Amino acid sequence: MGFSLRLLPELVCLAFANWCQWRLGDWALAAPSFRTSARFRRAIRVTRLFATAWLGMSFVYLIPVLDYRLSSIGWLEWVKGFSIAWGISVVGIWCIAALYKRAPVFDPRRRQLLQTASAALFAAPLGVAGYGVVVGRSHIGIREVNVHLPGLPPDLEGLRLVQLSDIHLSPFLERMEVERAVAMANETKPHLALVTGDLITARDELLTDCLECLGKLRAEAGVLGCLGNHEVVADCEQRAKREGARLGIDFLRGEARLLRFGQAAINVAGVDYQAKFQPYLAGAEKLVRPEWINILLSHNPDVFPVAARQGYDLTLAGHTHGGQITLAPFEQYLNLARLFTPYVYGLYREGRASIYVTRGIGTVGVPARIGAPPEIALIRLCAT
């Protein structure tokens, strides 16, 4: 029962995408230009059946055991990714077609103009998806954020924290691109470098490559991190902790480190991925040092209200990819991440506490980013 309920949202999305493409096929078959052409009608029916099977492949990858095994075949990752991209595009085309069919146009000249533009209009979702695959997913930028913390000591004013998250080293993000992101992070000359989980997607054999890239991070106070849900899926948490330590990355698994800067200090704590339907941050309150500024590293941002109550001044998280595919100015609402958390992307406050949720670097499922470009976060601590 738990398994089926976990897959229910994905099943609903798959069913809706299939319904959309069948409706589009029906509309095409009813179009006057296709009624007299048996060849085109046959092509539409065959294409629709092929697309249905193709979309079904994306659901196969949602089953954890199969996903882990099939992900070892790189080209199948791209087949899966493009099937999801196709499903998203089909839904967009159906929405445009539905509006087009209902648009009242009484002026024959306006109707002719609308018909002329319709081909480009219907192609827009495919064009946007193509942009997200070719350009959007690899256009990594640096996002600078000032976080104002009450009671920040003068020696911590302007402290620079660089955050990398959701790297997802995979066929969708190769080692060379991770190395470029690390080089960009080093150019910010941070006081502290932080990694907040999801180093890989499913293939744990890529973990060493990812850690070797992250081992090139350079910061005055070193590199700290926490682990994400994909390390849990790949069952490589202990290995990540062990190999990370060898490369100078200290993954905090229910641990804290006190880092001194002049006469002040920050207490950085880290936790493993906090699964839903279980108490968040159990025992993490014991890691808080009330006399210092406390920062929590947690892959998923849902823990923020609990972290604020426990006394953490700042929580740094990822997990959402900023929605990965969204539309401005609705990026906080119109994306899949919003189904799971109200903390989709950016800076949020609750009382004296803050959380920054980064979009991260990599992608999952579909190899595209639309409206949520990948980022490296440069966070400056500021006094209120």
N, C-alpha and C positions, 0 to 999 in steps of 0.2 A: 504493500500500500504506500509506504513512504517513497519507494522508488518511483511508482507511477505518479504520485503527486509532485515529486520533484521535476519530472519531465512534462507535467501538464502545460506550463506556459509555452514550452518549445513546441509541443504537439499542436496547441492552438494556433501559434504563429505559422507552423507548417501547413496546417489545414486551410488557414485563411489565404496564404500565398497561392496554394493550389487552386482554391476556389476562384481567386482573382484571375489566374491565367486561363482557367476553363471559361470564365465569363468573357474574357477578352477573345478567346477562340470563337465563342458563340457569336459575338458581335462581328468578328471578321467574316465568319461564314455567312452571316446575314447581309453583309455589305453588297450593294449592287455590283460592284466591280468584280467580285469573286463568285457571284451566283452562276455565271455562265462558264466558269473555268474549272473543269474537273481537276486539272493538275494542281491549281492553287488550293482548292479545297482539300485534296489529298495531302498536300504539303502541310497545311495548317493542322490537320488531324494528327499526322505523324509527329510534327514538332511538339504538339501539345502533350502527346503521350511520352515522348522523350524527356520533355521538361519536367513532367510529373515524376518520372523515375529519377531524374537528376536531383530534384529537390529532396526526394526520399533519402538520398545519400547523406544529406546534411543531418538527418535525424539519426542515422546509424552512428555518426560520430558523437552524438550526445550520450550514448551508452558508454560509461567510463571504461569498462574492460576493452571494448572494441576500439574506442578512441585511442587508448594507450598503445594497442598493438598496431593499428593502422597508421598511427602518426610516425612510425619508424620508416614509412615509405613517403619520401618527400613529395613526389609528384601527386600523390593522393591528397596531401594537405591542400595543394592548389585546386584540385578538383572539388574538394569539399568547400573551400573558400569561395570559389566562383559560383558554386551552386547557391550558397547563401546570398551572395551579391546579386545573383539573378532573382532570387525570391524577393529581395528588397526592391529591386528595380521593377519587378512585375506589379508589386503593390502600388508603387508610385505611378506607373503607367495606368493601372486600373482607376486610381483616384482621378487622374487627369481626364481619362476617357469618360468616367461617370459625370464629371462636371461639364465636359464638352457636350455630351448627349443631352444634358438638361439646360444648356445655355440658350435662352430665347434670343434669336437673331431674326428680325423681321426684314431688315434691309438686305436685298439680294447681294448688293456689293459687299456688305459687311460679312455675309455668310461665305462668299467666295474668298474673301481675305482670310477668314477664320479657317476655312478648309485648306488654303494654301499653307498657313502656318502650322497646321495640326501635326504634320509629319515631324517638324522640328520640335514641337511641343512634346509629342509622345516619346521622342528620342532623348529628351532631356534627362530622365532618370538614369538611362544607360550611360549618358555622357558624364553625369555627376558621379556615378559609381566608378566609371573608368578613371576619372580624375582622382578619386579617393584611393584607388589601387596604385596608380602610377606615380602620383605626386603626393597626395595627402598623407600616406602612411610613412613616407620617408623624409618629409620636410620637418626635421627636428629643430625646435627653437628653444630659446632660454626665456623663461617666464620669471620676472623679478617681482617679488612680493614683500612689502613691509608689514611686519606683524607687530602690533603694539601690545606690550605686556605690562600690566600694572606692577609697580614695584621692581622694575628691571634695574639692577645695579649699574652704575656708570661704566664699569669695566666691560659690561656685556652690550653696551650700546653699539649698534652697527655690526654685531657679530653676524658673519655670513655662513649660512648653512646651505649646502647644495644637496638636492634630493633627486635621486634617480629611482624610478619605480616601474614595475610592470614591463620589464625588458622583453620577456617572452622570446628568448633566442630560439629560432625555429626557421623553417624554410621561408617564413614571411619577414624575418629580420635576421640578416646574416651577421657573422662575427665582425666584418669590416664596418658595418653600421654601428654596432655597439662600441667599437673602438673609437669611432668618430664622436659618438656621444660622450664617451669618457674624456676625450681630448677637449671637447667643448666645456665640460664640467671643470676640468683642471684650469682652463683659461679664466674662470671666475675667481681663482685664488681663494678658495673657501677656507674658513677656520675649521670647519668640520664637514665631512662628506657622509651622507646617509643613503642607505639602500633599503627600500621598503617593500621587498617581496616580489614574487612571481618572476624569478630569474629565467625560467623555462616555461614551456607550455605543457608538454607531456613526456618528451623524450629525455630521460635523465642522463643519457650519454652526452648531451650537450651542456650539462651542468659545469663540467670542468672548463670548457671553452668560455662560458659566460663568466665564471669566477676569475679566470686568467685575465679577461678584459677588465673586470672591475678591480682586479688587483693593481691596476695601473692608476687608480684614483690617487690623488695627492691632496692632502689637507693638513693643516697645522696640527690638529688634534687627532688625526687618524680617520678611520672609516668604521662606522657602526651600521648595523642593519637589523632587520627582522625578516621573517620568512612569510610567504603567502600560501594561498590555497593550492596553487599548482605544485608547490613543493610537497604538499600533503598528498596530492593525487599521484605524483611520481614516487612517493615514499623515499624521498632523498633528504629529509630534514637533517638527520644526523650527519650525513655525508657533507651537506652544505656547510654545516657548522664546523666540521673538522677541516675540510679543504679550504674554507674561507679563512680560518685562523692561520693556516700555513701561508696564505697569500696576503695577510695583513688586514683581513676584513673580520670584524668581531660581530657575529650575529648574536643578538641578545634574545635568548629564549627564556623569558621569565626572569631576566636579570637586569641590572642597572650598572651604569658606570658614571662616576663623578669626574667631571672634567673641569679643571681650574683655568681661569683666564684672569691674570692679574690677581686682584684681591677678591674676585667673585668666582662663582662656579655654576655649572649647569649639571643637573642630574638627568641623564638620558636612560630611559628604561625601554625595553622592547619585549614584545609578546609574540607568540606564534599566532597563526590565523585563528580568529575567533569565530567558530561555527555558530550559525543561527540555532535557535531553540535550545541553547545552553547558556548558563549565566556568563555574561561578558566580564572579562578582566578579573576572574576569580583569583584572589591573592595579590593582584597588582597594586592594591593600596599599600601593601607592605614595602613596596619599592620606592614610595614617595619620600622625599626629604623636604619637609616643610620649610626649612631654613634657606633653601636654594630654589632657583628656577627649575621646574620639572618639565621634561619633554618626554612624550610617549611616542614610540614607533609602533604603529599597528597597521597591518596591511589593509584591513577593511575599516572604513570610516564609521560604521554603525556604532562603534564603541564610544563615540564622542561624549554623549550625555553622561555615561558612567565614568569616563575618564575625568570629566569636569567635576563630578561629585567627589571623586577620589582625591582631587587636589592637583591634577596635572594642568599646568599653565598652557601648554601647547601640545596638540596631537598632530602628527604627520602621518598621512595615509595615502593610499592609491586605490587599486582594485577596480575602480569604475571605468577607467580610461576616458573619463569625462563624457561617458556615453558612447564614445567611439564613432557612432553615426548619429548625428543630431542636426538640428537646424536653428540658426540664430534668428530671432532673439529668444528662442524657446529651449535653449540648451539645458536648462535646469529641469525641464519637464518632458519634452518629447524625445525620449530615448529609453532603451531597455534598462539602463542602470536605475532609472527613476522608479522602476517596479520593485527594487530591492532596498533602496536607501534614499533618504531625503538629501544626503550629502553627496551630490554628484560631482561637483567640480568647484574649486576655488576656496576662498576664505570664509569661514563661518564663525560666529561668536555665540557663546552662551555664558552670560554673566561675565566673570573675569577670565574665562578660558576661551581659547581659540583652537580651531583645527584648519589645516590646509590640506585639501585633497587634490593631488596632482593628476594630470591626465596620463602620465607615464609615457613610455617610449614605444612599446610594441603593440601588437594586435592579437586578438583571439577570434577564432571562428572565420570571419571574413577578413581578407587581407586588405582592408581599406579603412581610412579615417576620413570622415566627412563632417565638417563643422567642429571637430575636436582634434586639432593637430597635435602630434606628439610633442612633449616638452621635457626640458630639464628645469627644475624649480630652483631658483636662487632666493632664499628667504633671509631677510635682514631683520634682526630683533631690534625693536625700537621701544623707548619708554613712552608711556601714555602722557 
